[in-house]
Each structure stands twice: as C-alpha cells, then as structure tokens.
Amino acid sequence: MPIVQNTTKPKILIVEDSYLTAEAVGDLVKKCGYEVAAAVGRVETGVEFLRQNEVDAAVVDIDLHGTASFPICNQLRQREIPFVFLTGYDKSYVIPPEFRGTVRLSKPVDDREFETALANLTPAQPIALHAERGNLVLDGLPPRASGLLEPQLERVTPAAEEVLETPGEDIAYVHFPVTGLISVRACSVRGRRIEMGLVGREGLTGAGILLGERCNLGVEMTVQHPGVMWRIPGRTLIELLPLDRDLQAHLLRAVHSFMSQVARNVLAVGCGTIEQRLARRLLMMSMRLGTRSLALTHEGLSRVLGVRRSGVTVALHMLESRRVIRARRNVIEVLDYAALIGEAGESCWTAADSRFDGLD
C-alpha cells in the first residue's frame, strides 16, 4: 500500500460507531495514501463536523448506535462529497432510493477492494515514493533497519489452520500479519493444546530467533484467521540482526508486548470464569481484525480456551441473552463493545489490552 509524500492528500471522513473498527479503517485509509479528516460515531456529530470542515470523501457505516446514518449522507450529497458504505449488514437492510447506487463494502473489508473504492472517489494520486506494509512492527521500523529488512520481505496468504511454527523445530520464516491472525498455543506430549495468545498486525512470530535461538520456543503457531502476511526467511533475519542494533531492539519490543499479553492471558485463565475468558478472547480477536463479525465455532473456541464445548455454548448463550453478542452459525457478532469489556471484568481486561501496538 502506498504512502504518498504529498502535503495535499485527500481527506477522508470515517463515520463509524465502533472505536476499534474506526481505528482499523483509519489505518487502511492511511495505507492507501490518504489523510483521515476525522472519525465520528454519531449522526449529530457527523452532521456538525461536515458543516464546519472540508473533506474530500467519506467512508460511512449505515447504522450508528441503532440510528441510520442517512442524515450524514444527505449532507455529503448536498456538498457533492463522494462516499461509500462500509457495513456489517446484508443487502436486506433498507436503503433510501437516493443512496441505493452508492458503493457498498462489507465488513471485514478486503484491503484491495477498499483501496479501489477510495481511488474511485478521489483524484488520481501521485506515484508512491515508498511502501507501507500494514503491520505495525514493520511500519515503525527506523529508516536504516527498514532498508535492511524490507527488500527481503515476501507477501503471503497462509490458509486457515496452517501451522507456521512447530515446537522444537527450526523457524523457517518469521511472519508479520497484516489482515491475518495467528494463534499461539502451548502443546502437551499427548496433543492437548491451549491458546497462550494472538498475533495480529501489532506483532510478529519467530521470537526464538530474536532471543538467540534458531528453533521454536516450544509453542505451536497456527493461522486462526486467513489473511495477508509478510514473511522473511529465519536464516536471513539471523544474518541481518548483527548489522543494525536498532533492528533487533525494535523487533524485541514487539516480543515484549506479546509476553505482556501472555501474562494477562494467564491471569485470565487462573482468575476468570468461562464467560469472562470468552469475552476477553472475542475482544482480542475483534480488535486485531477490526470487525464485529468473527468467524468462530463453539468447537474452535473450546479448543483455544481449553474448556468443554458445552461450557462455551452456555457462556455464549448467556452473553447473547444480555444482548452483548449475537451468535449465528459459525459467526459471532459483537453488538456492544463497552458491555463486552464489562463482561470480561478487571481480571480479564485492562487498559493495556485496549492498546495493542506495544511499540511506543
């Protein structure tokens, strides 16, 4: 995705009631070479912002806290500002006739589809001078470290349940997820597994290499959610690390952040109920993927949480009865983020969990 070095980047307004989704959409907007004008989550806020500010285009969620966003769309149309819908609703949602021709993107949105939609809304952009990768670790690299690492990166899309690292084996590749999600699991000799943590666009795999070992640290790394990732051969990274101390220090900060996540996960396992642990797991996955709709099964959740399937089913029903989530076949939709954080409780969710880049 290009970063355009241009002081007059088109300004994109994000209309989205979920803070986490708005953050993810903002990242996509920036990766496509544009500037985020603002993110608004309520109809009255959006209308007022448009009255006082200039924007070049907008990405609009159809529903904002139960209220249709069409008054904002009317403002956009009156000012001849192009926009697209980005929504989790299917085509059965009734849209006024005047907006039915508007491009409609579905959550979770594909990066290329999103980039194409923005390109069609705004004037052609100048040629990019360098590329942003979409992974927070890669995008935060110091210039010299970036110059060493980025030419060696390969873009891949591993399949769901593909094993990227196996306990005790040499690390073939270090992965940097963008839209994919990796489950890190501890394994017993008899094949039992429990999830230790998740690695999304904030992190990387291959911690063993950064800690001076060629082999895996005794965990299994499996693709939880298929998506785009960058990877570099483990041997290549080993050769690059001595060339720049800043490179290793920067990558180790991501390892430190993951270790902090593991510590909080252990606390949740020891102190939380199944409902609380489930709420934590849904929040962690949703914030990393930037979507309310999560492709999950009861069986899959029971495996990663290390509990019986029946316990997961009961916990899901309890959260659904309180209108925190909606569970459909193989999909769980988060309805209320604030309520879900409340369900997780202080043992299973802290302020540190709400920011997950860990690179400051």
C-alpha positions in Angstrom: 0.0 0.0 0.0 1.5 3.4 -0.9 2.4 6.2 1.3 2.1 9.3 -0.8 4.6 12.1 0.1 2.2 14.9 -0.6 1.1 17.8 1.6 -2.3 17.9 -0.1 -3.5 14.3 0.5 -7.3 13.9 0.1 -9.0 14.0 3.5 -11.3 11.1 4.3 -14.1 11.3 6.9 -14.8 8.0 8.7 -18.3 7.5 10.0 -18.2 4.5 12.4 -19.7 3.9 15.8 -17.1 1.3 16.9 -13.8 2.8 18.1 -11.9 -0.3 17.2 -13.3 -0.5 13.7 -12.8 3.2 13.2 -9.1 2.7 14.2 -8.7 -0.2 11.7 -10.4 1.8 8.9 -8.2 4.8 9.6 -5.1 2.6 9.3 -6.4 1.4 5.9 -7.1 5.0 4.8 -3.5 6.0 5.7 -2.0 2.9 4.0 -3.9 3.9 0.8 -2.1 7.2 0.8 -4.9 9.5 2.2 -5.4 11.5 5.4 -8.0 10.9 8.0 -10.1 14.0 8.4 -11.9 12.7 11.5 -13.7 9.7 12.8 -17.3 10.3 14.1 -19.6 7.8 15.7 -22.9 9.6 16.0 -25.3 11.2 13.4 -25.4 14.7 15.1 -21.6 14.7 15.4 -21.1 13.8 11.7 -23.6 16.5 10.5 -22.0 19.2 12.7 -18.5 18.2 11.5 -19.5 18.5 7.9 -20.9 21.9 8.5 -17.6 23.2 9.8 -15.0 21.3 7.9 -13.9 20.4 4.4 -13.4 16.7 3.4 -12.8 15.1 0.1 -14.6 11.8 0.6 -16.2 9.6 3.3 -16.5 6.0 4.4 -19.9 5.6 6.1 -21.3 2.9 8.3 -25.1 2.6 7.7 -26.0 2.2 11.4 -24.7 4.3 14.2 -25.7 3.1 17.7 -29.1 2.0 16.3 -29.7 5.1 14.2 -29.4 5.2 10.4 -26.6 7.5 9.2 -28.6 8.8 6.2 -28.7 12.5 7.5 -24.9 12.5 7.2 -25.3 11.0 3.7 -27.7 13.9 2.8 -25.1 16.4 4.0 -22.4 14.7 1.9 -24.6 14.6 -1.2 -25.6 18.3 -0.8 -22.0 19.3 -0.7 -21.2 16.9 -3.6 -18.8 14.9 -1.5 -18.4 11.2 -2.7 -18.8 8.4 -0.2 -19.0 4.6 0.2 -20.9 2.5 2.7 -18.9 0.1 4.9 -21.3 -2.1 6.8 -21.8 -5.4 8.5 -25.5 -5.5 7.4 -26.5 -7.6 4.4 -28.4 -6.3 1.4 -31.8 -6.8 3.2 -31.2 -3.5 5.1 -33.5 -1.0 3.5 -31.6 2.0 2.0 -33.4 5.1 0.7 -33.7 5.2 -3.1 -31.3 8.1 -3.5 -28.5 6.2 -1.9 -29.0 2.7 -3.5 -26.5 3.4 -6.2 -23.7 4.0 -3.6 -20.9 1.5 -3.5 -21.4 -0.9 -0.6 -18.4 -2.6 1.1 -18.9 -5.4 3.6 -17.1 -5.9 6.9 -14.4 -7.2 7.2 -13.3 -5.4 4.0 -10.6 -6.6 1.7 -7.7 -4.2 1.5 -7.6 -4.2 -2.3 -11.3 -3.7 -2.6 -11.1 -0.8 -0.1 -8.2 0.8 -1.9 -10.0 0.6 -5.3 -13.2 2.1 -3.8 -11.2 5.1 -2.4 -9.3 5.5 -5.6 -12.7 5.8 -7.5 -13.8 8.5 -5.1 -10.8 10.8 -5.2 -8.5 12.3 -7.8 -5.6 10.1 -9.0 -2.7 10.0 -6.5 1.0 10.7 -7.4 3.4 7.8 -7.5 4.4 6.5 -4.1 7.9 7.0 -3.0 7.9 4.1 -0.7 5.5 1.5 0.6 3.8 1.0 4.0 3.4 -2.7 4.8 0.3 -2.6 7.1 2.0 -4.3 10.0 2.7 -2.0 12.9 6.1 -3.5 13.6 7.3 -3.1 10.0 5.8 0.3 9.7 7.5 1.5 12.8 11.0 0.4 11.8 13.8 3.1 11.9 14.9 4.1 8.4 18.2 2.1 8.3 16.5 -1.0 9.8 13.7 -0.7 7.3 16.2 -0.5 4.5 17.8 -3.8 5.6 14.6 -5.7 6.2 12.0 -4.7 3.7 13.8 -5.9 0.5 13.8 -9.4 2.0 10.0 -9.5 2.7 7.6 -11.7 0.8 3.8 -11.2 0.7 1.9 -14.4 1.5 -1.6 -15.5 2.4 -1.5 -18.7 4.5 -4.6 -20.9 4.7 -6.7 -21.2 7.9 -5.2 -23.7 10.4 -1.9 -23.8 8.5 0.9 -24.4 11.0 3.6 -21.8 10.8 5.8 -23.0 13.6 6.1 -26.4 15.3 7.5 -26.9 18.9 11.2 -27.7 18.9 11.8 -27.2 15.1 13.9 -24.6 13.4 12.0 -21.4 12.5 11.7 -21.4 8.7 10.1 -18.0 8.4 9.3 -15.0 10.6 5.8 -13.7 9.9 4.3 -10.2 10.2 0.5 -10.4 9.9 -1.5 -7.6 8.2 -5.1 -8.9 7.9 -4.3 -12.4 9.1 -4.4 -13.6 12.7 -2.1 -16.2 14.4 -3.0 -18.3 17.4 0.0 -19.2 19.7 -0.7 -22.5 21.5 1.1 -24.5 24.2 1.0 -28.2 23.4 1.3 -31.3 25.6 3.0 -34.5 24.6 -0.4 -36.1 24.2 -1.6 -33.5 21.8 -3.7 -31.2 24.1 -3.5 -27.5 23.3 -4.4 -24.3 24.9 -4.0 -20.8 23.4 -1.4 -18.6 25.0 -2.0 -15.5 22.9 -2.8 -14.0 19.5 -0.5 -12.3 17.0 -2.1 -9.8 14.6 -1.0 -6.7 12.8 0.7 -5.4 16.0 3.2 -8.3 16.2 5.4 -10.9 14.7 6.3 -14.6 15.0 9.8 -16.0 15.4 10.6 -14.8 18.9 13.2 -17.6 19.3 15.4 -16.0 16.6 15.3 -12.6 18.3 16.3 -14.3 21.6 19.3 -16.0 20.0 17.8 -19.4 19.1 17.1 -20.9 15.7 14.4 -23.2 16.9 10.9 -22.5 18.1 10.4 -21.8 21.8 8.1 -24.8 22.3 4.8 -23.4 21.1 2.7 -24.1 18.0 1.8 -21.1 15.8 -1.3 -21.7 13.7 -3.3 -19.4 11.4 -6.5 -18.6 13.2 -7.9 -16.3 10.6 -6.5 -16.4 7.0 -5.2 -13.1 5.6 -2.3 -11.2 4.2 1.1 -11.5 6.0 4.7 -10.6 5.2 7.4 -13.1 5.9 11.2 -13.3 5.9 13.3 -16.5 6.0 14.6 -17.1 9.5 18.2 -17.6 8.3 18.0 -14.2 6.5 16.8 -12.4 9.6 19.6 -14.0 11.7 22.2 -12.6 9.2 20.6 -9.1 9.3 20.3 -8.7 13.1 24.0 -8.0 13.8 24.1 -5.3 11.1 21.8 -2.9 13.0 21.2 -2.9 16.7 18.1 -0.8 16.3 16.5 -3.5 14.1 16.9 -6.1 16.9 15.8 -3.7 19.6 12.7 -2.7 17.7 11.6 -6.3 17.0 12.3 -7.2 20.6 9.8 -4.6 21.8 7.1 -6.5 19.9 8.2 -9.7 21.6 8.0 -7.8 25.0 4.5 -6.7 24.1 3.4 -10.3 23.3 4.9 -11.5 26.6 2.8 -8.9 28.4 -0.3 -10.2 26.6 0.6 -13.8 27.7 0.9 -12.7 31.3 -2.6 -11.2 31.2 -3.9 -14.3 29.5 -2.5 -16.5 32.3 -4.2 -14.2 34.8 -7.5 -14.6 32.9 -7.1 -18.4 32.9 -6.4 -18.5 36.6 -8.9 -15.9 37.8 -11.7 -15.6 35.2 -14.8 -17.6 34.6 -15.5 -19.2 31.2 -17.8 -16.2 30.3 -15.0 -13.7 31.2 -12.4 -15.6 29.3 -14.7 -15.9 26.3 -15.4 -12.1 26.4 -11.6 -11.5 26.5 -11.0 -13.8 23.6 -13.7 -12.1 21.5 -12.4 -8.7 22.3 -8.8 -9.6 21.4 -9.8 -11.1 18.1 -12.1 -8.3 17.2 -9.6 -5.5 17.9 -6.9 -7.2 15.8 -9.2 -7.9 12.8 -11.1 -4.6 13.1 -14.5 -6.2 12.7 -17.5 -7.0 14.8 -18.2 -10.2 12.9 -16.0 -13.1 13.9 -15.8 -16.4 12.1 -15.8 -18.8 15.1 -17.3 -22.1 16.1 -18.1 -23.5 19.5 -15.7 -26.3 19.0 -12.9 -24.0 17.9 -13.4 -21.8 21.0 -13.4 -24.8 23.3 -10.1 -25.9 21.9 -8.3 -22.5 22.2 -9.8 -21.8 25.7 -9.1 -25.4 26.9 -12.6 -26.0 28.2 -15.5 -28.2 27.2 -17.7 -27.3 24.2 -20.8 -27.3 26.4 -19.2 -24.7 28.6 -18.6 -22.4 25.6 -22.1 -22.9 24.4 -23.6 -21.9 27.8 -21.3 -18.9 28.0 -22.3 -17.7 24.5 -26.0 -18.1 25.3 -25.5 -16.0 28.5 -23.7 -13.2 26.6 -26.3 -13.4 23.9 -29.2 -13.2 26.4 -27.7 -9.9 27.7 -27.5 -8.6 24.1 -23.8 -8.3 24.2 -23.2 -10.6 21.2 -25.2 -12.3 18.5 -24.3 -15.9 17.8 -25.1 -17.4 14.4 -23.9 -20.4 12.6 -20.1 -20.2 12.6 -20.2 -16.4 13.2 -20.3 -14.4 16.4 -21.1 -10.7 16.1 -20.1 -8.2 18.8 -23.1 -5.9 19.5 -21.8 -3.8 22.3 -18.0 -3.4 22.9 -18.4 -1.5 26.2 -20.7 -4.2 27.6 -18.3 -6.9 26.4 -15.4 -5.2 28.2 -17.7 -5.1 31.3 -18.4 -8.8 30.9 -14.7 -9.6 30.8 -14.2 -7.8 34.2 -11.0 -6.5 35.7 -9.3 -9.9 35.9 -9.7 -10.4 32.2 -9.4 -6.9 30.7 -7.2 -4.0 31.5 -6.4 -0.6 29.9 -3.3 -2.2 28.5 -5.4 -4.6 26.5 -7.2 -1.7 24.8 -4.0 -0.6 23.1 -2.1 -3.4 21.4 0.7 -2.0 19.3 3.2 -2.1 22.2 5.8 -0.2 20.1 5.9 3.2 21.8 
